Amino acid sequence: MYQNVHDLIKKVKNNDSYNKSACWAEFTRDLETYLINGDLDSYITNNIIPHVFTWPQHSIQNMNQLNNLMKDPESIFCKTLKVNDYGPRHGIHLHENVQLDRVQQVWSIYNLVNTCGLSLDSDEIIFEFGAGTGQMADVLHDMQFNGRHVIYDLPLMTVLQKFFIDRRGIKNTYIVDDEPMHVINGTNFLPCNQPNSEKFVLGLPNINFIASYSLTETDINTHIKFSEYMPEFSRIIIIYFPGVNAVADNINSSEYIAMLYNKLVKTHDCHHGDNFGDANSKILMAVKKTLKPSK
């Protein structure tokens, strides 16, 4: 459908009226130029912002999560960590021959399955708020997830993610306002500037919401908007750093998550505490009280 990156950028930028924090506006200021003119396989070595491939590579909490996942070497979660070549061909740093970015994605699915009760055989939706490198698509593909994966992100970030997801041969499509709306079994890109498509997707049943640090890095309008969507979600995992978040226009993440908890506790069984192996990182998990185990 999209002959080249120019066509794709034109498609995802058809509406420039959308919310983002001041920091993320700055992070993506020069991204379009690099997407058109740069070598994406040298994204890391050229030190391109945003540093989505670099941030997770030395994460202590991901190292601790890896140690936990490796306790069961025959599990599907451990086996998918053997894949360590996702992303740019230059500059990827491995820890014990594992990509720590992949650990972050696997950890979210591990919790979604083992703590929140999702079956990977079910035809449900995993709604990933802010996909970073896009590696979650590869994790779910490798795990043979039977449902639908939706990436919700800034328009240009979806272009970056699609480049590497395409290279893995993963079925994917865009959900945009000027085309028929359909969520495929595979990966679906939903840019955050598509309001009609957003309402369509978020009105669907069986949505399982994942946000690793991304939700609490948004502007206040996005914070508020998704707090209204939350009670309808089947399962929710939000990982965040507590306190005032400079990336999120100095919004207090602790106060925001406390507000979400108080809202969700009426409809969901909630857990709120330290993210595994890092007291500086917190996790909120919630499962709808009326939910039966997925099949």
N, C-alpha and C positions, 0 to 999 in steps of 0.2 A: 504493500500500500504506500509506503514511504520510500521514495527512490533514493534519497540521500539525507544527510543530517540537516541540510537547509530546510527540506520539506517538513521534517519531523519537528524542528524548532518552530517553524511557522505554525504548525498545527497546535503545539502545546502552548504557544504564546498568544493564541487568538483572543485572549482576555487578560489584559494586564492589571485588572482590578482584583487584587487578592491581598490577604493579610500575611505579613511575615515580620519577625522581630528585626530590629535595626541591625543586630549582629549578623543574622542570616542574610539580610539584604547585602551587607558588605561581603560576607563569605562568598556569595554567588555573583558578585558584581562583574567579574571578568570571566566567568565560567563559559558563557556563550562563545566568546572569542576563542577560547581553548578548544571547545567542542568542535568548532569549525576548522581551526587551523592547526591544532596541536596533535601530538602523538599520544593517544590514550594509554598505550603500553608504557609510556614514560611519565605517566601522571604522578607517580610517587617521586621518582628521581628528579623531576622538574619542580617538585615542591609546590604543586598546584593546590590552591585553596578552593573548596573546603578540604581539609585533610581527613577525609572519611576513611581512607585506607590506612592512614598512619595512626590515628587516635587509638585504635584497639590493640596495636601490635605489641605494646609493652605493659598491658593492663594486668596489675596484680590480681584483681578479682577474677579476671578470665583465667589466669593461671590456676587459681584455687578451684574454680569451677571445673577446669580440665582435670585436675587431680580427682575430683569427685566423680566425674563421668567415666574416668578410666578404671574405676573400681569394678565396673561390669563390662569387660572387653567384648562380650558377645552381644551387648545391647545394640539396637539400631542407632542409638545416640552416639555411642563410641565408634561404631563402624563408619559413620559418615564423616568423622573427623580425620579419617585417612585421606580424604580428598583435600589437597593442600595447594592447588594451583589455580584458584579462582582469582580473577582480577588482572591487573597489569602484569606484563611479562617481566618487568624490571622493578626491583626495589621491595618486593614482598619479603618480610622478615618472618621466619618460622621459629616457634618455640617448641622444642622437642619434636620437631618435624610436623608441627600443627600450626595452622593459621588461627591466631587468637580471635580474629574477627569472626571466624566460623564458630568458635566456641561460644561467643556471645549469642549468636543466632540459635545454636543448638540448645543452649541453656534455656532460652525462652520456650522452645518447643518441648523440652524435657519437663518444664513446669506446667505447661499447658496440658500435657498428657498425664503426667503422674500426680500432679497436685489438683488440677482443675478438671480432669476427667474427659478430655477430648480424645476421641478415637481417630487415628490417622486414616482409617478406612471410611470415615463418614464423609458425606457430601456437605460439609459446612464451609463457612468462609473464615479464613484467617486474614484479618484486616491489619496490615502492618503500617503503623503511623510513623513515617520517616524511615526510609529503608537503607540509608547510608550507602554502602557499597552495592547493595542489591543481592548480597550473598544468601539471604534467606530463601530466595527463589530456588537457588541451587540446592540448599539443604532440603527443602520440601520435595523437590524433584527427586533427589537421591533417596529420600525416605519413602518415595512412592505415595505421597499424600494424595488421596482421592478427591479432595475437595477443591475449593477455589481460593486462590491467594490474591489479595488486593494490596497494591502498594499505593499509599497516599503520600504525596510528597510535593515539594516545589517543582514547577514545570521543568526547569532545566536539569534538576537532579534526576528526574525520570529518564531523560535522554542519556545521561551518563550511565545510569544503571542498565538501561536497555542494551547498550553496546556490549557489556560483559555478559548479560543474560542471554542475548542472542548467540554469542559465541559458544555457550554451553548447549545450544540446540533446544532450549526450553520454550515450549509453546507460550506465546504471550500476545497481548493485544492492548489497545488503549480504549478507555471509556471516556468519551468526550461528548460535549453537549450537541454538536452538530452532526453526530452519527447515531445510528440505532444503538440503544443501550442494552448490552448483554454481558453477563459475567461468565467467562469461560472456565472450564476446568484446566487450570494452568495459572499463569501469572497475568494479572490485569493491572495496568497502570492507570491510576486515577489522579491526574494533576489537581492541585488544590484550587485551581482557578476555573473549575467546571462545576458551578453551583447546582445545576439541574441533575447532572450525573451523580454528584455527591449525595443529593437528597434521595435519588433512586437507589443507590447502593446501600446507603445507611438505613434505608427503610426495609431492606430485605431481612428475613429471619436468619437465625443461627450465625450471628456474627461473633467472632472471637477476636478481641482487640488486643494488640501488642504494641507497646511503645517503650523502647529502651532509650531513655534520656530525651527523646525527641519531643514528646508532648510538652514537657516542662521547659523547652527551649523556644517556644513559640510566643507570639504576641498575646496581649490580653484578650483580644476578640476571639482568637482561636481557642484559648483556654476556656472561655465562657461557652462557646459554641459546642465543644465536645463534652463539656460537663452536662449539657442538655441531652446529648445522644446517649451517654453512658448507661442509664437505667435500662435501656432496651437490649444491651449487649448480653450475650449468653455467658461469656467468660472474659475476664479482663486481667491483663498483666501490664503494670506500669512500673518501670524502673527509673529512679531519679536520684539526683543529689539534693539533699535537704538544704533549706535556707534560701537566701536571696540569690537568684540566678541572673548574673550579668548578661548572659547570652539571651535571656528572655525579658529584656527591657526591665531588669531588676524586679521581676515578680518574685514573691516569696513562694517557693515551691512547697515548703512544708505546710503553709496555710492553705494552699490550693488543694493539696492531696488530702488534708484534713477535711476540707469542705466536701471533696468527692466521697471520702469514706462515710461521712455523716449522711450523705445523700444515698449512697449505695447500700448501706447496711439495712435499709428498709426492705430492699428487694433481693439482696445478694448475701451469701455467706462470704465474709471478708477476712482476709489476713493482711496485716500490715506490720512490717518489721525490717530487719537488716537484710540486704541482699547477701547471698551466700559469700562468705569470705571477705566482706568489706563493710565495716560498720559505718563508713562514710557514705555508702550507697544504700538506698532503701528500695523496697519493693512493696507494691500493693497488688494483691491478687483477689479476685472476686468471682464467684460462681452464682448464677441466678438460682434462687431458692426453688423455683418451680421446675428446674431443669432435670430431666431424666438422663441417665448415662447414655451417651451417644453410641450408636451401633454401626 
